[in-house]
Amino acid sequence: MRPTIPSEILALGHARSAARRSRNFREADRLRGQIEAAGYKVVDRGGDFMLMPAHPADVVEADGRVRIGWSGAVPLRLDAPAAYAVSLVIVADGGPEPLRRTLSGLRDHAPAGTQVVIVAPPDPELDAALTAEDLLAPVTGAEPVVVHTAVHLRPAAARNAGTRRAEGAVIAWLASGAWISGDVVTPIVAALQDTDVAVTGAVGLSATDIRHLSPVPAGDVDAIDRTLLAFRREELDALGTLDERFFGDEQLDRWWSLTLRDGPDLPEEEGPAAQAATDDETDADADDGGPGEEPEPYVARRAVSLDLPIDPSTAIHPEAAPAHETETARRRKRDLYRLIDRFTGRPDLLRPPAPSR
């Protein structure tokens, strides 16, 4: 059964087709962008084209519960001021028992100002627990927010869906099933008060080779493990959300940690060439004709792992299930290459920078 395409989207498709016929490819690309931004994709078939939804549709159940088909269906709330100190985003893979264990620790130890956002994939046992049991009992006075999904999203998409509902000044991924025996929230908030620190969490990773990052003791590290990884909510304004092309979770924490440490790209006018031009103008106007000030060298921001009261050995890490083992290996390799392609040639990100004085 072919999906019904809104008339305005269909009109964009015909306009793009006309632009392609006239070889106005710049306009064709612009129109494709509008089509994709509206949630549709265009497939060219010779001189013809086909439009289809780019993502699964949301599902509204009989009780009014809405299950989102993709992460973009959740409104991003960055324009609203932070309502909490921290938002803990938990993807509830593994069913209700791991989630119950983690929520129990949070109710016992989380400080006031903690929000919990649960991303719930389709799972009859989890649905029953969320409906009939005490899983949604308040944490520090606030009832957890639940984002129900219509399909099993890839790990990056699931985290994006939860992040888009997060209203904390700090956002932290927290693995479902992790055993919490103390306050893990206050230390990560304190660590991120240092503007040199871009990312913090429970388990640090370090290496000199992007292919091999291993757990190391607490302190300055290269990346933070997915068990508990925290960053400032404001970073999303400059960096955007996670790359949803990652199939699994294993390389995602490394990629996001290094992305946070690297920070946003400088606008062209603030890059080295523009800085040199500014220095030249300053030199020309200087009375003594001496050299202008050298631009400060780029220093990557820090990743800091903390000695936190959390047991990562019981954590459940989400991964999109492939059809067979060969596909599992292929997907893991693609995720690793995605990390390598992004950060090859950046040895400065693979050696912990010295703490600022």
C-alpha positions, 0 to 999 in steps of 0.5 A, a space after each residue: 500500500 503506497 503512502 499518501 504524500 502531502 500535496 506540498 511535498 509532492 509539489 517540491 518533488 515535481 519542482 526538483 524534477 524540473 530543476 534536474 531536467 534543466 540541469 540546475 543541480 544547485 536548485 535540485 539539491 536545495 529542494 531535496 533538502 526541503 523534502 528531507 527536512 519535512 521527513 520524506 526521501 526522494 528516490 530517482 528512477 531515470 527521468 521519474 522519481 518516487 517519494 516516501 516517508 524517510 522514517 517509520 510513522 508514529 503509532 498511537 495506541 488505544 490507550 492514547 500512548 504515542 510510540 515515536 517512529 524516529 528520534 526527530 519526532 521528539 521536540 528538541 527543547 534547547 530553547 527552553 531554560 534548564 529546569 533541572 541540574 541533571 537529566 539522566 537518559 536511560 535506554 531501557 533495553 534488557 526489559 524491566 529488571 535492569 531498569 528497576 535495579 538502576 532506578 532503585 539506586 537513583 531513588 536512594 541516592 540521587 540529589 534534588 534537581 535530578 530528572 530521569 528520562 526513560 527510552 522504552 522500546 516495544 517490549 510487552 514485559 516492559 510495557 506491563 511494568 511501566 503501566 502496573 508497577 512502581 517503575 515510574 515512582 518519582 525520583 527526587 520528587 519528579 516522575 520519570 519521563 518516558 519516551 515510547 518507541 514504535 520500533 527498536 531504534 539504533 543506540 544513537 537514535 534511542 539516545 537522541 530521542 531521550 536527549 531531546 526530552 532532557 531538561 537538565 543543564 547537564 545531560 548524562 547517559 546512564 546504562 540500564 542495569 548499572 548498580 548505583 550505591 551512592 550519589 553519582 550526580 553531584 560529582 559529575 555536575 561539579 566536574 563540568 563546572 570547569 570549562 576545560 572539561 567537556 565530558 566526564 563520567 564513571 569509566 575512563 578510556 585511554 590509548 595512543 591508537 584510535 582503534 584500541 581504547 581501554 579502561 584506565 584509572 580515574 583522572 584525565 583520559 581520552 574518552 568516557 565509557 557509555 556506562 555513565 557519560 555526562 556533558 553540558 546540554 548547551 553543547 548540543 547547540 553547537 555540535 548537534 545530536 548524535 550520528 545515527 548511522 552508528 549501528 551499535 553502542 561500542 564506538 558511540 561513546 568514543 566518538 561522542 567523547 572526542 567530538 565534545 573534546 574537539 568542540 565546534 568548528 571555528 567560523 571561517 572568519 575566526 580561523 587561523 587565516 583570518 587571525 593572521 590577517 588581523 595580526 597583519 593589520 595590527 602590525 601595519 598600524 603599530 607605532 613600533 612596527 613590531 610583530 603582532 601577538 601570536 594566536 593562542 594554540 588550539 588545546 583540546 578540552 579535557 575528558 575526566 573520569 571520576 571514582 563514582 559509586 556505580 558498578 558497570 558490570 551489571 549494565 545493559 548496552 543497547 545494540 541493533 540486532 543484525 540477522 546473523 554473525 557475519 552482519 554483526 562483524 560487518 556492522 562493528 567494522 563500519 562503526 569503527 571506520 566511522 570513528 577512524 575516518 572522523 579522528 584519524 590525524 588527531 593525536 592531540 585527542 588521544 593523549 590526555 591534555 595537561 590540566 589547566 593551572 
